Amino acid sequence: MRLLLSFDLPVEKKEQRTAYRHFVKDIKSLGFYQFQKSVYIKLCMNQQMADAYIKKVKSFAPNEGSVAVLTITEKQFNDIKILLGDNITDVINSDERMIEL
């Protein structure tokens, strides 16, 4: 499953720009990667792990702006159609599972 995190944060004042940079730095440190300008994605193994990451993001989200998260399955993520732009090839993008014994 994947967490799809989107945000719209104000950046008019210096403090707001600082809060924006800290927020992006914090979500990247949790393993989120940039999908679009203000859309980041994180791979999670199960719902419990996803809930833990949502709680962490909520704990350091800025006081102003909008932050939303959507949980999607690997199948749903794999079905995303890129209409314009490059497909990200350096990330896992498959709903198949591999078990190595």
FIBADREN-718520 format. One record per atom (N, C-alpha, C): residue in one letter; residue number from 1; x, y, z; atom name; chain. Coordinates in nm, 4 decimals. Layout:
BEGIN
{node 'A' NUM {X Y Z} 'CA' 'A'};
...
This chain:
BEGIN
{node 'M' 1 {0.0839 -0.1170 0.0000} 'N' 'A'};
{node 'M' 1 {0.0000 0.0000 0.0000} 'CA' 'A'};
{node 'M' 1 {0.0881 0.1228 0.0000} 'C' 'A'};
{node 'R' 2 {0.0334 0.2320 -0.0442} 'N' 'A'};
{node 'R' 2 {0.1081 0.3575 -0.0527} 'CA' 'A'};
{node 'R' 2 {0.0307 0.4690 0.0158} 'C' 'A'};
{node 'L' 3 {0.1059 0.5599 0.0724} 'N' 'A'};
{node 'L' 3 {0.0492 0.6841 0.1230} 'CA' 'A'};
{node 'L' 3 {0.0768 0.7907 0.0188} 'C' 'A'};
{node 'L' 4 {-0.0257 0.8591 -0.0234} 'N' 'A'};
{node 'L' 4 {-0.0139 0.9689 -0.1167} 'CA' 'A'};
{node 'L' 4 {-0.0400 1.0963 -0.0367} 'C' 'A'};
{node 'L' 5 {0.0642 1.1737 -0.0141} 'N' 'A'};
{node 'L' 5 {0.0579 1.2925 0.0695} 'CA' 'A'};
{node 'L' 5 {0.0596 1.4160 -0.0194} 'C' 'A'};
{node 'S' 6 {-0.0408 1.5000 -0.0072} 'N' 'A'};
{node 'S' 6 {-0.0438 1.6245 -0.0840} 'CA' 'A'};
{node 'S' 6 {-0.0577 1.7411 0.0130} 'C' 'A'};
{node 'F' 7 {0.0010 1.8531 -0.0271} 'N' 'A'};
{node 'F' 7 {-0.0057 1.9696 0.0608} 'CA' 'A'};
{node 'F' 7 {-0.0024 2.0977 -0.0193} 'C' 'A'};
{node 'D' 8 {-0.0582 2.2011 0.0406} 'N' 'A'};
{node 'D' 8 {-0.0576 2.3367 -0.0131} 'CA' 'A'};
{node 'D' 8 {-0.0275 2.4277 0.1044} 'C' 'A'};
{node 'L' 9 {0.0959 2.4731 0.1116} 'N' 'A'};
{node 'L' 9 {0.1399 2.5525 0.2259} 'CA' 'A'};
{node 'L' 9 {0.1729 2.6948 0.1820} 'C' 'A'};
{node 'P' 10 {0.1365 2.7941 0.2635} 'N' 'A'};
{node 'P' 10 {0.1681 2.9331 0.2280} 'CA' 'A'};
{node 'P' 10 {0.3190 2.9577 0.2371} 'C' 'A'};
{node 'V' 11 {0.3695 3.0440 0.1480} 'N' 'A'};
{node 'V' 11 {0.5130 3.0752 0.1468} 'CA' 'A'};
{node 'V' 11 {0.5376 3.2250 0.1268} 'C' 'A'};
{node 'E' 12 {0.4416 3.3085 0.1680} 'N' 'A'};
{node 'E' 12 {0.4568 3.4527 0.1496} 'CA' 'A'};
{node 'E' 12 {0.5556 3.5131 0.2491} 'C' 'A'};
{node 'K' 13 {0.5522 3.4688 0.3725} 'N' 'A'};
{node 'K' 13 {0.6390 3.5234 0.4775} 'CA' 'A'};
{node 'K' 13 {0.7597 3.4325 0.4985} 'C' 'A'};
{node 'K' 14 {0.8646 3.4895 0.5543} 'N' 'A'};
{node 'K' 14 {0.9876 3.4146 0.5791} 'CA' 'A'};
{node 'K' 14 {0.9615 3.2938 0.6695} 'C' 'A'};
{node 'E' 15 {0.8810 3.3124 0.7748} 'N' 'A'};
{node 'E' 15 {0.8502 3.2029 0.8669} 'CA' 'A'};
{node 'E' 15 {0.7756 3.0893 0.7956} 'C' 'A'};
{node 'Q' 16 {0.6874 3.1263 0.7023} 'N' 'A'};
{node 'Q' 16 {0.6121 3.0267 0.6269} 'CA' 'A'};
{node 'Q' 16 {0.7037 2.9469 0.5340} 'C' 'A'};
{node 'R' 17 {0.7997 3.0161 0.4705} 'N' 'A'};
{node 'R' 17 {0.8950 2.9458 0.3843} 'CA' 'A'};
{node 'R' 17 {0.9822 2.8510 0.4656} 'C' 'A'};
{node 'T' 18 {1.0211 2.8942 0.5857} 'N' 'A'};
{node 'T' 18 {1.0996 2.8086 0.6744} 'CA' 'A'};
{node 'T' 18 {1.0191 2.6863 0.7149} 'C' 'A'};
{node 'A' 19 {0.8914 2.7061 0.7503} 'N' 'A'};
{node 'A' 19 {0.8045 2.5946 0.7884} 'CA' 'A'};
{node 'A' 19 {0.7870 2.4983 0.6706} 'C' 'A'};
{node 'Y' 20 {0.7744 2.5522 0.5498} 'N' 'A'};
{node 'Y' 20 {0.7613 2.4696 0.4291} 'CA' 'A'};
{node 'Y' 20 {0.8854 2.3823 0.4108} 'C' 'A'};
{node 'R' 21 {1.0041 2.4442 0.4183} 'N' 'A'};
{node 'R' 21 {1.1295 2.3696 0.4000} 'CA' 'A'};
{node 'R' 21 {1.1461 2.2609 0.5059} 'C' 'A'};
{node 'H' 22 {1.1132 2.2938 0.6307} 'N' 'A'};
{node 'H' 22 {1.1234 2.1943 0.7377} 'CA' 'A'};
{node 'H' 22 {1.0262 2.0782 0.7151} 'C' 'A'};
{node 'F' 23 {0.9056 2.1096 0.6715} 'N' 'A'};
{node 'F' 23 {0.8062 2.0062 0.6469} 'CA' 'A'};
{node 'F' 23 {0.8542 1.9109 0.5369} 'C' 'A'};
{node 'V' 24 {0.9016 1.9662 0.4265} 'N' 'A'};
{node 'V' 24 {0.9503 1.8828 0.3156} 'CA' 'A'};
{node 'V' 24 {1.0697 1.7996 0.3607} 'C' 'A'};
{node 'K' 25 {1.1598 1.8591 0.4355} 'N' 'A'};
{node 'K' 25 {1.2762 1.7862 0.4870} 'CA' 'A'};
{node 'K' 25 {1.2316 1.6714 0.5777} 'C' 'A'};
{node 'D' 26 {1.1339 1.6969 0.6629} 'N' 'A'};
{node 'D' 26 {1.0853 1.5946 0.7559} 'CA' 'A'};
{node 'D' 26 {1.0167 1.4788 0.6837} 'C' 'A'};
{node 'I' 27 {0.9334 1.5086 0.5828} 'N' 'A'};
{node 'I' 27 {0.8659 1.3983 0.5139} 'CA' 'A'};
{node 'I' 27 {0.9661 1.3173 0.4308} 'C' 'A'};
{node 'K' 28 {1.0661 1.3845 0.3754} 'N' 'A'};
{node 'K' 28 {1.1703 1.3115 0.3018} 'CA' 'A'};
{node 'K' 28 {1.2494 1.2213 0.3968} 'C' 'A'};
{node 'S' 29 {1.2725 1.2684 0.5185} 'N' 'A'};
{node 'S' 29 {1.3472 1.1866 0.6146} 'CA' 'A'};
{node 'S' 29 {1.2684 1.0626 0.6567} 'C' 'A'};
{node 'L' 30 {1.1363 1.0659 0.6401} 'N' 'A'};
{node 'L' 30 {1.0529 0.9486 0.6683} 'CA' 'A'};
{node 'L' 30 {1.0474 0.8518 0.5499} 'C' 'A'};
{node 'G' 31 {1.1074 0.8904 0.4372} 'N' 'A'};
{node 'G' 31 {1.1094 0.8014 0.3219} 'CA' 'A'};
{node 'G' 31 {1.0094 0.8357 0.2131} 'C' 'A'};
{node 'F' 32 {0.9418 0.9482 0.2237} 'N' 'A'};
{node 'F' 32 {0.8520 0.9917 0.1174} 'CA' 'A'};
{node 'F' 32 {0.9362 1.0409 0.0003} 'C' 'A'};
{node 'Y' 33 {0.8931 1.0123 -0.1222} 'N' 'A'};
{node 'Y' 33 {0.9614 1.0671 -0.2385} 'CA' 'A'};
{node 'Y' 33 {0.8641 1.1530 -0.3184} 'C' 'A'};
{node 'Q' 34 {0.9202 1.2493 -0.3906} 'N' 'A'};
{node 'Q' 34 {0.8380 1.3456 -0.4625} 'CA' 'A'};
{node 'Q' 34 {0.7812 1.2833 -0.5888} 'C' 'A'};
{node 'F' 35 {0.6492 1.2922 -0.6016} 'N' 'A'};
{node 'F' 35 {0.5779 1.2423 -0.7186} 'CA' 'A'};
{node 'F' 35 {0.5430 1.3579 -0.8117} 'C' 'A'};
{node 'Q' 36 {0.5005 1.4690 -0.7517} 'N' 'A'};
{node 'Q' 36 {0.4747 1.5943 -0.8214} 'CA' 'A'};
{node 'Q' 36 {0.5184 1.7064 -0.7284} 'C' 'A'};
{node 'K' 37 {0.4978 1.8297 -0.7686} 'N' 'A'};
{node 'K' 37 {0.5472 1.9455 -0.6930} 'CA' 'A'};
{node 'K' 37 {0.5136 1.9373 -0.5446} 'C' 'A'};
{node 'S' 38 {0.3893 1.9175 -0.5099} 'N' 'A'};
{node 'S' 38 {0.3475 1.9096 -0.3693} 'CA' 'A'};
{node 'S' 38 {0.2777 1.7778 -0.3389} 'C' 'A'};
{node 'V' 39 {0.3217 1.6718 -0.4058} 'N' 'A'};
{node 'V' 39 {0.2658 1.5383 -0.3848} 'CA' 'A'};
{node 'V' 39 {0.3817 1.4427 -0.3604} 'C' 'A'};
{node 'Y' 40 {0.3790 1.3765 -0.2466} 'N' 'A'};
{node 'Y' 40 {0.4834 1.2823 -0.2088} 'CA' 'A'};
{node 'Y' 40 {0.4206 1.1461 -0.1810} 'C' 'A'};
{node 'I' 41 {0.4989 1.0400 -0.2021} 'N' 'A'};
{node 'I' 41 {0.4487 0.9038 -0.1868} 'CA' 'A'};
{node 'I' 41 {0.5410 0.8236 -0.0971} 'C' 'A'};
{node 'K' 42 {0.4811 0.7361 -0.0164} 'N' 'A'};
{node 'K' 42 {0.5556 0.6486 0.0742} 'CA' 'A'};
{node 'K' 42 {0.4990 0.5076 0.0635} 'C' 'A'};
{node 'L' 43 {0.5866 0.4093 0.0473} 'N' 'A'};
{node 'L' 43 {0.5475 0.2691 0.0453} 'CA' 'A'};
{node 'L' 43 {0.5326 0.2197 0.1889} 'C' 'A'};
{node 'C' 44 {0.4217 0.1526 0.2187} 'N' 'A'};
{node 'C' 44 {0.3967 0.0957 0.3523} 'CA' 'A'};
{node 'C' 44 {0.3586 -0.0509 0.3367} 'C' 'A'};
{node 'M' 45 {0.4001 -0.1316 0.4309} 'N' 'A'};
{node 'M' 45 {0.3739 -0.2751 0.4230} 'CA' 'A'};
{node 'M' 45 {0.2318 -0.3129 0.4639} 'C' 'A'};
{node 'N' 46 {0.1710 -0.2333 0.5544} 'N' 'A'};
{node 'N' 46 {0.0361 -0.2656 0.6008} 'CA' 'A'};
{node 'N' 46 {-0.0316 -0.1397 0.6555} 'C' 'A'};
{node 'Q' 47 {-0.1572 -0.1523 0.6942} 'N' 'A'};
{node 'Q' 47 {-0.2335 -0.0376 0.7420} 'CA' 'A'};
{node 'Q' 47 {-0.1779 0.0168 0.8733} 'C' 'A'};
{node 'Q' 48 {-0.1291 -0.0698 0.9584} 'N' 'A'};
{node 'Q' 48 {-0.0722 -0.0263 1.0866} 'CA' 'A'};
{node 'Q' 48 {0.0497 0.0639 1.0626} 'C' 'A'};
{node 'M' 49 {0.1344 0.0261 0.9697} 'N' 'A'};
{node 'M' 49 {0.2508 0.1072 0.9359} 'CA' 'A'};
{node 'M' 49 {0.2067 0.2406 0.8737} 'C' 'A'};
{node 'A' 50 {0.1070 0.2361 0.7862} 'N' 'A'};
{node 'A' 50 {0.0552 0.3579 0.7245} 'CA' 'A'};
{node 'A' 50 {-0.0008 0.4526 0.8303} 'C' 'A'};
{node 'D' 51 {-0.0759 0.3988 0.9249} 'N' 'A'};
{node 'D' 51 {-0.1315 0.4813 1.0327} 'CA' 'A'};
{node 'D' 51 {-0.0216 0.5463 1.1156} 'C' 'A'};
{node 'A' 52 {0.0877 0.4734 1.1393} 'N' 'A'};
{node 'A' 52 {0.1998 0.5282 1.2168} 'CA' 'A'};
{node 'A' 52 {0.2641 0.6454 1.1427} 'C' 'A'};
{node 'Y' 53 {0.2813 0.6325 1.0116} 'N' 'A'};
{node 'Y' 53 {0.3397 0.7416 0.9336} 'CA' 'A'};
{node 'Y' 53 {0.2465 0.8617 0.9266} 'C' 'A'};
{node 'I' 54 {0.1175 0.8361 0.9154} 'N' 'A'};
{node 'I' 54 {0.0204 0.9466 0.9147} 'CA' 'A'};
{node 'I' 54 {0.0296 1.0232 1.0464} 'C' 'A'};
{node 'K' 55 {0.0402 0.9516 1.1567} 'N' 'A'};
{node 'K' 55 {0.0514 1.0147 1.2882} 'CA' 'A'};
{node 'K' 55 {0.1789 1.0987 1.2976} 'C' 'A'};
{node 'K' 56 {0.2907 1.0468 1.2440} 'N' 'A'};
{node 'K' 56 {0.4165 1.1214 1.2458} 'CA' 'A'};
{node 'K' 56 {0.4062 1.2496 1.1643} 'C' 'A'};
{node 'V' 57 {0.3485 1.2395 1.0441} 'N' 'A'};
{node 'V' 57 {0.3343 1.3577 0.9591} 'CA' 'A'};
{node 'V' 57 {0.2451 1.4612 1.0273} 'C' 'A'};
{node 'K' 58 {0.1381 1.4145 1.0877} 'N' 'A'};
{node 'K' 58 {0.0465 1.5057 1.1572} 'CA' 'A'};
{node 'K' 58 {0.1166 1.5784 1.2715} 'C' 'A'};
{node 'S' 59 {0.2124 1.5116 1.3352} 'N' 'A'};
{node 'S' 59 {0.2812 1.5711 1.4507} 'CA' 'A'};
{node 'S' 59 {0.3696 1.6886 1.4127} 'C' 'A'};
{node 'F' 60 {0.4212 1.6918 1.2903} 'N' 'A'};
{node 'F' 60 {0.5076 1.8039 1.2520} 'CA' 'A'};
{node 'F' 60 {0.4524 1.8874 1.1359} 'C' 'A'};
{node 'A' 61 {0.3258 1.8658 1.1002} 'N' 'A'};
{node 'A' 61 {0.2637 1.9467 0.9944} 'CA' 'A'};
{node 'A' 61 {0.2551 2.0925 1.0402} 'C' 'A'};
{node 'P' 62 {0.2787 2.1867 0.9489} 'N' 'A'};
{node 'P' 62 {0.2695 2.3291 0.9847} 'CA' 'A'};
{node 'P' 62 {0.1287 2.3672 1.0302} 'C' 'A'};
{node 'N' 63 {0.1199 2.4783 1.1006} 'N' 'A'};
{node 'N' 63 {-0.0088 2.5255 1.1523} 'CA' 'A'};
{node 'N' 63 {-0.0967 2.5877 1.0442} 'C' 'A'};
{node 'E' 64 {-0.0342 2.6340 0.9358} 'N' 'A'};
{node 'E' 64 {-0.1085 2.6995 0.8283} 'CA' 'A'};
{node 'E' 64 {-0.1060 2.6121 0.7025} 'C' 'A'};
{node 'G' 65 {-0.2073 2.6287 0.6184} 'N' 'A'};
{node 'G' 65 {-0.2105 2.5573 0.4921} 'CA' 'A'};
{node 'G' 65 {-0.2978 2.4335 0.4972} 'C' 'A'};
{node 'S' 66 {-0.2727 2.3460 0.4012} 'N' 'A'};
{node 'S' 66 {-0.3533 2.2254 0.3875} 'CA' 'A'};
{node 'S' 66 {-0.2604 2.1061 0.3639} 'C' 'A'};
{node 'V' 67 {-0.2825 1.9988 0.4399} 'N' 'A'};
{node 'V' 67 {-0.2075 1.8744 0.4239} 'CA' 'A'};
{node 'V' 67 {-0.3098 1.7613 0.4234} 'C' 'A'};
{node 'A' 68 {-0.3043 1.6761 0.3207} 'N' 'A'};
{node 'A' 68 {-0.3992 1.5653 0.3091} 'CA' 'A'};
{node 'A' 68 {-0.3223 1.4380 0.2761} 'C' 'A'};
{node 'V' 69 {-0.3754 1.3249 0.3196} 'N' 'A'};
{node 'V' 69 {-0.3123 1.1969 0.2896} 'CA' 'A'};
{node 'V' 69 {-0.4193 1.0980 0.2425} 'C' 'A'};
{node 'L' 70 {-0.3830 1.0187 0.1430} 'N' 'A'};
{node 'L' 70 {-0.4727 0.9189 0.0882} 'CA' 'A'};
{node 'L' 70 {-0.3979 0.7861 0.0872} 'C' 'A'};
{node 'T' 71 {-0.4601 0.6808 0.1375} 'N' 'A'};
{node 'T' 71 {-0.4009 0.5482 0.1362} 'CA' 'A'};
{node 'T' 71 {-0.4551 0.4733 0.0154} 'C' 'A'};
{node 'I' 72 {-0.3642 0.4224 -0.0689} 'N' 'A'};
{node 'I' 72 {-0.4057 0.3468 -0.1865} 'CA' 'A'};
{node 'I' 72 {-0.3315 0.2129 -0.1898} 'C' 'A'};
{node 'T' 73 {-0.3912 0.1168 -0.2543} 'N' 'A'};
{node 'T' 73 {-0.3294 -0.0153 -0.2658} 'CA' 'A'};
{node 'T' 73 {-0.2222 -0.0127 -0.3746} 'C' 'A'};
{node 'E' 74 {-0.1384 -0.1152 -0.3756} 'N' 'A'};
{node 'E' 74 {-0.0367 -0.1272 -0.4807} 'CA' 'A'};
{node 'E' 74 {-0.1019 -0.1396 -0.6176} 'C' 'A'};
{node 'K' 75 {-0.2127 -0.2104 -0.6253} 'N' 'A'};
{node 'K' 75 {-0.2850 -0.2250 -0.7516} 'CA' 'A'};
{node 'K' 75 {-0.3322 -0.0888 -0.8015} 'C' 'A'};
{node 'Q' 76 {-0.3902 -0.0087 -0.7129} 'N' 'A'};
{node 'Q' 76 {-0.4362 0.1244 -0.7515} 'CA' 'A'};
{node 'Q' 76 {-0.3186 0.2117 -0.7952} 'C' 'A'};
{node 'F' 77 {-0.2082 0.2032 -0.7222} 'N' 'A'};
{node 'F' 77 {-0.0899 0.2823 -0.7577} 'CA' 'A'};
{node 'F' 77 {-0.0348 0.2391 -0.8934} 'C' 'A'};
{node 'N' 78 {-0.0313 0.1100 -0.9165} 'N' 'A'};
{node 'N' 78 {0.0196 0.0574 -1.0423} 'CA' 'A'};
{node 'N' 78 {-0.0690 0.0957 -1.1603} 'C' 'A'};
{node 'D' 79 {-0.1965 0.1230 -1.1340} 'N' 'A'};
{node 'D' 79 {-0.2906 0.1606 -1.2396} 'CA' 'A'};
{node 'D' 79 {-0.2884 0.3099 -1.2726} 'C' 'A'};
{node 'I' 80 {-0.2047 0.3884 -1.2041} 'N' 'A'};
{node 'I' 80 {-0.1945 0.5316 -1.2344} 'CA' 'A'};
{node 'I' 80 {-0.1448 0.5473 -1.3774} 'C' 'A'};
{node 'K' 81 {-0.2139 0.6272 -1.4534} 'N' 'A'};
{node 'K' 81 {-0.1762 0.6560 -1.5917} 'CA' 'A'};
{node 'K' 81 {-0.1052 0.7912 -1.5954} 'C' 'A'};
{node 'I' 82 {0.0190 0.7925 -1.6413} 'N' 'A'};
{node 'I' 82 {0.0932 0.9170 -1.6574} 'CA' 'A'};
{node 'I' 82 {0.0536 0.9751 -1.7928} 'C' 'A'};
{node 'L' 83 {-0.0208 1.0851 -1.7917} 'N' 'A'};
{node 'L' 83 {-0.0707 1.1447 -1.9149} 'CA' 'A'};
{node 'L' 83 {0.0315 1.2384 -1.9781} 'C' 'A'};
{node 'L' 84 {0.1108 1.3038 -1.8955} 'N' 'A'};
{node 'L' 84 {0.2106 1.3977 -1.9453} 'CA' 'A'};
{node 'L' 84 {0.3270 1.3984 -1.8487} 'C' 'A'};
{node 'G' 85 {0.4470 1.3941 -1.8998} 'N' 'A'};
{node 'G' 85 {0.5649 1.3932 -1.8142} 'CA' 'A'};
{node 'G' 85 {0.6287 1.2562 -1.8120} 'C' 'A'};
{node 'D' 86 {0.7362 1.2462 -1.7383} 'N' 'A'};
{node 'D' 86 {0.8127 1.1225 -1.7321} 'CA' 'A'};
{node 'D' 86 {0.7604 1.0316 -1.6236} 'C' 'A'};
{node 'N' 87 {0.7614 0.9034 -1.6525} 'N' 'A'};
{node 'N' 87 {0.7263 0.8022 -1.5532} 'CA' 'A'};
{node 'N' 87 {0.8478 0.7816 -1.4634} 'C' 'A'};
{node 'I' 88 {0.8286 0.7781 -1.3340} 'N' 'A'};
{node 'I' 88 {0.9382 0.7583 -1.2404} 'CA' 'A'};
{node 'I' 88 {0.9796 0.6120 -1.2472} 'C' 'A'};
{node 'T' 89 {1.1046 0.5866 -1.2830} 'N' 'A'};
{node 'T' 89 {1.1487 0.4495 -1.3015} 'CA' 'A'};
{node 'T' 89 {1.2393 0.3994 -1.1898} 'C' 'A'};
{node 'D' 90 {1.2788 0.4857 -1.0976} 'N' 'A'};
{node 'D' 90 {1.3714 0.4432 -0.9924} 'CA' 'A'};
{node 'D' 90 {1.2995 0.4034 -0.8639} 'C' 'A'};
{node 'V' 91 {1.1702 0.3765 -0.8736} 'N' 'A'};
{node 'V' 91 {1.0936 0.3325 -0.7568} 'CA' 'A'};
{node 'V' 91 {1.0184 0.2046 -0.7906} 'C' 'A'};
{node 'I' 92 {0.9820 0.1311 -0.6877} 'N' 'A'};
{node 'I' 92 {0.9046 0.0089 -0.7066} 'CA' 'A'};
{node 'I' 92 {0.7666 0.0471 -0.7576} 'C' 'A'};
{node 'N' 93 {0.7273 -0.0083 -0.8700} 'N' 'A'};
{node 'N' 93 {0.5984 0.0237 -0.9293} 'CA' 'A'};
{node 'N' 93 {0.5337 -0.1037 -0.9821} 'C' 'A'};
{node 'S' 94 {0.5024 -0.1940 -0.8922} 'N' 'A'};
{node 'S' 94 {0.4429 -0.3208 -0.9320} 'CA' 'A'};
{node 'S' 94 {0.3539 -0.3716 -0.8211} 'C' 'A'};
{node 'D' 95 {0.2470 -0.4393 -0.8590} 'N' 'A'};
{node 'D' 95 {0.1608 -0.4997 -0.7584} 'CA' 'A'};
{node 'D' 95 {0.1975 -0.6463 -0.7368} 'C' 'A'};
{node 'E' 96 {0.3067 -0.6931 -0.7986} 'N' 'A'};
{node 'E' 96 {0.3520 -0.8300 -0.7801} 'CA' 'A'};
{node 'E' 96 {0.4360 -0.8404 -0.6522} 'C' 'A'};
{node 'R' 97 {0.4309 -0.9564 -0.5902} 'N' 'A'};
{node 'R' 97 {0.5118 -0.9804 -0.4716} 'CA' 'A'};
{node 'R' 97 {0.6145 -1.0884 -0.5035} 'C' 'A'};
{node 'M' 98 {0.7323 -1.0716 -0.4477} 'N' 'A'};
{node 'M' 98 {0.8371 -1.1694 -0.4683} 'CA' 'A'};
{node 'M' 98 {0.8829 -1.2213 -0.3320} 'C' 'A'};
{node 'I' 99 {0.8840 -1.3524 -0.3182} 'N' 'A'};
{node 'I' 99 {0.9305 -1.4140 -0.1948} 'CA' 'A'};
{node 'I' 99 {1.0545 -1.4944 -0.2285} 'C' 'A'};
{node 'E' 100 {1.1644 -1.4608 -0.1629} 'N' 'A'};
{node 'E' 100 {1.2901 -1.5306 -0.1862} 'CA' 'A'};
{node 'E' 100 {1.3195 -1.6172 -0.0658} 'C' 'A'};
{node 'L' 101 {1.3402 -1.7473 -0.0878} 'N' 'A'};
{node 'L' 101 {1.3669 -1.8401 0.0216} 'CA' 'A'};
{node 'L' 101 {1.5128 -1.8743 0.0266} 'C' 'A'};
